[in-house]
Amino acid sequence: MFKRKRSFFERLTGSVALNRDYNEPATADPSATTETETQEHNGDWLKESAEEGELAVDVYQTPTDIIIKTMVAGVRPEDLSVNITREMVTIRGQREDLSGANEQDYFQRELYWGSFTKTILLPSEVEAEEAEATEKHGLLTIRLPKLDKDRIQKLKIKSG
């Protein structure tokens, strides 16, 4: 007998369409489902992905620098990576939950634990080699000197 594929909404909510063919044999035992129904119900269509968190950042400029600030409290310096190009900065890290509490013991859980990443497109080009990063009390501050395109470098000519 032809079996109709359940819609996204039916799989999401576990409901049954009203226009279902009621001539199909119903299972007396709700726990007795086929492997396909079990896969659909358990969410093979909605695979749990290893999502990364995203940092909140402040980005501003001074006449000579672009400044990026972000909170990285609870992250060890060796678990933090900052990659800089002339146009972009990427901050990656890992915040580990060391509490040891079981998931069912929480009343409220709002802090993010796990890996995170943030890519920031810069409003102007920077001198990546001269960038500086400091961390104090969980606040990471990255200072990126702007590339001075109007600067004139005088070149000395060697003779001989």
N, C-alpha and C positions, 0 to 999 in steps of 0.2 A: 504494500500500500504506500502511496506517495506521502512523504512527510514534509510539511511546510516548514521552512526555516523561520525561526522566531525573529521578530524585529528587534532593533537596538533597544527600544523602550521596553519591550517585553523581557529582554535579557537583563536590562538594568534593574527593573522593578520586580521581576519574577511574576508579572501578571500574564494573563492569557487574553488574546484578541477576542473581541465579541463576535467576529465573523468566523470563528473557528468551526471546523467541520466536526459536529458532535457525533458523527458516525464512527469517528476514530475510537478505537478501544481505549478507555481510560484505565489508568493503573489504580488498583485498589489501594496499594501501599504507596504513599507519597515518597517514601525513601527508596523505592525500587525504580530507579531511573536508568536510562541507557547511558553509556559512556559519553556519547555526544551531548546529551542533555546535561550531564554533570559538568563537562568541559565548558558548555555555554554558561551554566549557572555559576560556576566558580570563576568565571571571568577570563578565560583564555583570550577573549577579544579585548580585554582591558588589562594587559600585562602591567605588573607593577614595575615601574622603571626606577632606576637609581637616580633620583632627581638630585640636583645640586641646589643648594641655597644661594641666594643672591644678596650681596652686601648692599647696605644703604651707604651712599657716599655724598660728600659735599665737594664740589669742584668749583674753584674760583680763580681769578687771576689778579696779579699785581702788575705793575708796569713791566717787570722783568721776568716773572715766574708764573707758572700754573701750579696751583696747590690742590692736592687731593687729600681729603681726610675721611677716615672710616674707622668704626669701632671693631677691633679684633680681640676683645677681651676673652680670655680663656684659650687663646691660640698660642702655642709655643712658637718661637721664631723659626725653628727648624721645620715647622709644619706650614710655613707661610712662604709664598713665592710671588715675586713682583717682576713681570716682564714688561720692558719698555721698548717701543719703537718711536720714531719721530712723530707718528700720528696717533698712537694708541698705547694704553696701559692695561694690562691684565693682571688682576690680583686673584690668586688661588690659595686655598688653605683648607685645613681640616680642624674642626673643633670636636674634641672627644668628650663624651659624657662619662665622667668618672664617678658618678654618684653611686652606681651599683644598685639602684632601686629597680624593682620590677615594674613593667608597664602597667599592670593592674593596680599598683600601689599609688599611682599619681591621682590627685584630685583635679589638677590643672596642669597643662603642659604647653607653654608658649615659646620657650627658648628653642633656638634651632641648634641641633647637634648634627654633625656630619660634614661632608665636604661642601665648599662654596666657591663661587667664582664670580667675578665682575670684570667686564671689559668696558673701558671708557674710551670713546673716541674724543680726541683732543681738539679744541677749537683752533689751535695753531700748532705748527711744528715746534718740537723741543729738541734740546741737546741731550740725547739719551745718556751719553757718557758722563755728563755732569750732574745727573739726577741724584738726589739724596732722599733716604727714607729713615724716619725715626719713629720709635714707639715709646709712648709714655702713658702709664696708667690705662692701657688697653686702647689708646687712640693712636692709630697709624697715620702719620703725616708724610706725604710724598711731595717733595719740592722739585719741580721740573723747570729748569731755565729755558725760557723761550729762545728760539732760533732767531737771531737778529739778522734779517735779510738785508737790512740797510747798512750794516756794518761794512766798512771798507778796510780790507787788509792790504797793507802796503807790502809788496814783495821786493826783496832786495835782489839785485842782479849780481851774480858772481862773474868776475872776469877770469878769462883764461882757461 
